[in-house]
Amino acid sequence: METNIVEVENFVQQSEERRVSAFTW
């Protein structure tokens, strides 16, 4: 099985953005 690196990167980016937004809040 091949893992979708793009999906993983997108997921990480979203989680990071959420963390930053929550932290800024």
PDB file of N, CA, C, O and CB in Angstrom:
ATOM      1  N   MET A   1       0.852  -1.209   0.000  1.00  0.00           N
ATOM      2  CA  MET A   1       0.000   0.000   0.000  1.00  0.00           C
ATOM      3  C   MET A   1       0.881   1.250   0.000  1.00  0.00           C
ATOM      4  O   MET A   1       1.889   1.312   0.704  1.00  0.00           O
ATOM      5  CB  MET A   1      -0.960   0.011   1.241  1.00  0.00           C
ATOM      6  N   GLU A   2       0.492   2.226  -0.787  1.00  0.00           N
ATOM      7  CA  GLU A   2       1.272   3.476  -0.828  1.00  0.00           C
ATOM      8  C   GLU A   2       0.540   4.550  -0.026  1.00  0.00           C
ATOM      9  O   GLU A   2      -0.651   4.789  -0.224  1.00  0.00           O
ATOM     10  CB  GLU A   2       1.500   3.952  -2.306  1.00  0.00           C
ATOM     11  N   THR A   3       1.269   5.186   0.875  1.00  0.00           N
ATOM     12  CA  THR A   3       0.631   6.232   1.677  1.00  0.00           C
ATOM     13  C   THR A   3       0.628   7.541   0.895  1.00  0.00           C
ATOM     14  O   THR A   3       1.604   7.868   0.219  1.00  0.00           O
ATOM     15  CB  THR A   3       1.359   6.411   3.041  1.00  0.00           C
ATOM     16  N   ASN A   4      -0.447   8.274   0.986  1.00  0.00           N
ATOM     17  CA  ASN A   4      -0.542   9.545   0.274  1.00  0.00           C
ATOM     18  C   ASN A   4       0.178  10.611   1.095  1.00  0.00           C
ATOM     19  O   ASN A   4      -0.364  11.129   2.072  1.00  0.00           O
ATOM     20  CB  ASN A   4      -2.035   9.945   0.017  1.00  0.00           C
ATOM     21  N   ILE A   5       1.391  10.929   0.691  1.00  0.00           N
ATOM     22  CA  ILE A   5       2.163  11.929   1.442  1.00  0.00           C
ATOM     23  C   ILE A   5       1.458  13.283   1.386  1.00  0.00           C
ATOM     24  O   ILE A   5       1.448  14.032   2.362  1.00  0.00           O
ATOM     25  CB  ILE A   5       3.609  12.048   0.878  1.00  0.00           C
ATOM     26  N   VAL A   6       0.875  13.581   0.240  1.00  0.00           N
ATOM     27  CA  VAL A   6       0.201  14.882   0.099  1.00  0.00           C
ATOM     28  C   VAL A   6      -0.912  15.008   1.128  1.00  0.00           C
ATOM     29  O   VAL A   6      -1.046  16.039   1.787  1.00  0.00           O
ATOM     30  CB  VAL A   6      -0.373  15.057  -1.333  1.00  0.00           C
ATOM     31  N   GLU A   7      -1.709  13.950   1.264  1.00  0.00           N
ATOM     32  CA  GLU A   7      -2.810  14.011   2.244  1.00  0.00           C
ATOM     33  C   GLU A   7      -2.254  14.208   3.646  1.00  0.00           C
ATOM     34  O   GLU A   7      -2.777  15.006   4.424  1.00  0.00           O
ATOM     35  CB  GLU A   7      -3.673  12.723   2.189  1.00  0.00           C
ATOM     36  N   VAL A   8      -1.202  13.484   3.959  1.00  0.00           N
ATOM     37  CA  VAL A   8      -0.613  13.605   5.300  1.00  0.00           C
ATOM     38  C   VAL A   8      -0.115  15.027   5.522  1.00  0.00           C
ATOM     39  O   VAL A   8      -0.360  15.619   6.573  1.00  0.00           O
ATOM     40  CB  VAL A   8       0.549  12.591   5.489  1.00  0.00           C
ATOM     41  N   GLU A   9       0.586  15.574   4.531  1.00  0.00           N
ATOM     42  CA  GLU A   9       1.109  16.943   4.681  1.00  0.00           C
ATOM     43  C   GLU A   9      -0.041  17.923   4.873  1.00  0.00           C
ATOM     44  O   GLU A   9       0.021  18.815   5.719  1.00  0.00           O
ATOM     45  CB  GLU A   9       1.960  17.349   3.446  1.00  0.00           C
ATOM     46  N   ASN A  10      -1.089  17.746   4.077  1.00  0.00           N
ATOM     47  CA  ASN A  10      -2.245  18.652   4.210  1.00  0.00           C
ATOM     48  C   ASN A  10      -2.828  18.535   5.608  1.00  0.00           C
ATOM     49  O   ASN A  10      -3.149  19.542   6.240  1.00  0.00           O
ATOM     50  CB  ASN A  10      -3.332  18.333   3.142  1.00  0.00           C
ATOM     51  N   PHE A  11      -2.966  17.303   6.091  1.00  0.00           N
ATOM     52  CA  PHE A  11      -3.535  17.095   7.425  1.00  0.00           C
ATOM     53  C   PHE A  11      -2.673  17.792   8.483  1.00  0.00           C
ATOM     54  O   PHE A  11      -3.191  18.466   9.374  1.00  0.00           O
ATOM     55  CB  PHE A  11      -3.653  15.579   7.737  1.00  0.00           C
ATOM     56  N   VAL A  12      -1.361  17.621   8.372  1.00  0.00           N
ATOM     57  CA  VAL A  12      -0.457  18.252   9.345  1.00  0.00           C
ATOM     58  C   VAL A  12      -0.589  19.770   9.262  1.00  0.00           C
ATOM     59  O   VAL A  12      -0.642  20.458  10.281  1.00  0.00           O
ATOM     60  CB  VAL A  12       1.019  17.821   9.093  1.00  0.00           C
ATOM     61  N   GLN A  13      -0.642  20.280   8.028  1.00  0.00           N
ATOM     62  CA  GLN A  13      -0.747  21.732   7.875  1.00  0.00           C
ATOM     63  C   GLN A  13      -2.027  22.239   8.530  1.00  0.00           C
ATOM     64  O   GLN A  13      -2.008  23.243   9.241  1.00  0.00           O
ATOM     65  CB  GLN A  13      -0.714  22.127   6.382  1.00  0.00           C
ATOM     66  N   GLN A  14      -3.129  21.552   8.293  1.00  0.00           N
ATOM     67  CA  GLN A  14      -4.402  21.980   8.877  1.00  0.00           C
ATOM     68  C   GLN A  14      -4.316  21.962  10.401  1.00  0.00           C
ATOM     69  O   GLN A  14      -4.736  22.911  11.064  1.00  0.00           O
ATOM     70  CB  GLN A  14      -5.559  21.074   8.393  1.00  0.00           C
ATOM     71  N   SER A  15      -3.777  20.888  10.947  1.00  0.00           N
ATOM     72  CA  SER A  15      -3.682  20.783  12.410  1.00  0.00           C
ATOM     73  C   SER A  15      -2.800  21.910  12.948  1.00  0.00           C
ATOM     74  O   SER A  15      -3.112  22.515  13.974  1.00  0.00           O
ATOM     75  CB  SER A  15      -3.110  19.391  12.833  1.00  0.00           C
ATOM     76  N   GLU A  16      -1.696  22.187  12.248  1.00  0.00           N
ATOM     77  CA  GLU A  16      -0.808  23.262  12.707  1.00  0.00           C
ATOM     78  C   GLU A  16      -1.539  24.597  12.650  1.00  0.00           C
ATOM     79  O   GLU A  16      -1.464  25.395  13.584  1.00  0.00           O
ATOM     80  CB  GLU A  16       0.486  23.317  11.850  1.00  0.00           C
ATOM     81  N   GLU A  17      -2.248  24.834  11.545  1.00  0.00           N
ATOM     82  CA  GLU A  17      -2.973  26.107  11.422  1.00  0.00           C
ATOM     83  C   GLU A  17      -3.994  26.229  12.544  1.00  0.00           C
ATOM     84  O   GLU A  17      -4.157  27.301  13.128  1.00  0.00           O
ATOM     85  CB  GLU A  17      -3.673  26.216  10.040  1.00  0.00           C
ATOM     86  N   ARG A  18      -4.683  25.130  12.844  1.00  0.00           N
ATOM     87  CA  ARG A  18      -5.681  25.177  13.923  1.00  0.00           C
ATOM     88  C   ARG A  18      -4.992  25.507  15.239  1.00  0.00           C
ATOM     89  O   ARG A  18      -5.500  26.299  16.032  1.00  0.00           O
ATOM     90  CB  ARG A  18      -6.448  23.827  14.034  1.00  0.00           C
ATOM     91  N   ARG A  19      -3.833  24.897  15.466  1.00  0.00           N
ATOM     92  CA  ARG A  19      -3.109  25.164  16.726  1.00  0.00           C
ATOM     93  C   ARG A  19      -2.745  26.637  16.797  1.00  0.00           C
ATOM     94  O   ARG A  19      -2.941  27.278  17.830  1.00  0.00           O
ATOM     95  CB  ARG A  19      -1.823  24.283  16.838  1.00  0.00           C
ATOM     96  N   VAL A  20      -2.220  27.173  15.713  1.00  0.00           N
ATOM     97  CA  VAL A  20      -1.802  28.583  15.705  1.00  0.00           C
ATOM     98  C   VAL A  20      -3.010  29.480  15.949  1.00  0.00           C
ATOM     99  O   VAL A  20      -2.946  30.405  16.758  1.00  0.00           O
ATOM    100  CB  VAL A  20      -1.116  28.952  14.358  1.00  0.00           C
ATOM    101  N   SER A  21      -4.106  29.209  15.254  1.00  0.00           N
ATOM    102  CA  SER A  21      -5.305  30.046  15.423  1.00  0.00           C
ATOM    103  C   SER A  21      -5.791  29.953  16.871  1.00  0.00           C
ATOM    104  O   SER A  21      -6.126  30.970  17.478  1.00  0.00           O
ATOM    105  CB  SER A  21      -6.439  29.608  14.434  1.00  0.00           C
ATOM    106  N   ALA A  22      -5.831  28.752  17.420  1.00  0.00           N
ATOM    107  CA  ALA A  22      -6.293  28.582  18.801  1.00  0.00           C
ATOM    108  C   ALA A  22      -5.335  29.303  19.747  1.00  0.00           C
ATOM    109  O   ALA A  22      -5.767  29.953  20.699  1.00  0.00           O
ATOM    110  CB  ALA A  22      -6.399  27.071  19.173  1.00  0.00           C
ATOM    111  N   PHE A  23      -4.034  29.185  19.484  1.00  0.00           N
ATOM    112  CA  PHE A  23      -3.053  29.824  20.361  1.00  0.00           C
ATOM    113  C   PHE A  23      -3.212  31.343  20.301  1.00  0.00           C
ATOM    114  O   PHE A  23      -3.138  32.020  21.326  1.00  0.00           O
ATOM    115  CB  PHE A  23      -1.611  29.412  19.964  1.00  0.00           C
ATOM    116  N   THR A  24      -3.431  31.877  19.092  1.00  0.00           N
ATOM    117  CA  THR A  24      -3.599  33.327  18.942  1.00  0.00           C
ATOM    118  C   THR A  24      -4.863  33.785  19.648  1.00  0.00           C
ATOM    119  O   THR A  24      -4.909  34.878  20.211  1.00  0.00           O
ATOM    120  CB  THR A  24      -3.648  33.725  17.452  1.00  0.00           C
ATOM    121  N   TRP A  25      -5.891  32.939  19.616  1.00  0.00           N
ATOM    122  CA  TRP A  25      -7.126  33.314  20.285  1.00  0.00           C
ATOM    123  C   TRP A  25      -6.837  33.558  21.766  1.00  0.00           C
ATOM    124  O   TRP A  25      -7.747  33.889  22.526  1.00  0.00           O
ATOM    125  CB  TRP A  25      -8.213  32.217  20.104  1.00  0.00           C
TER     126      TRP A  25
END
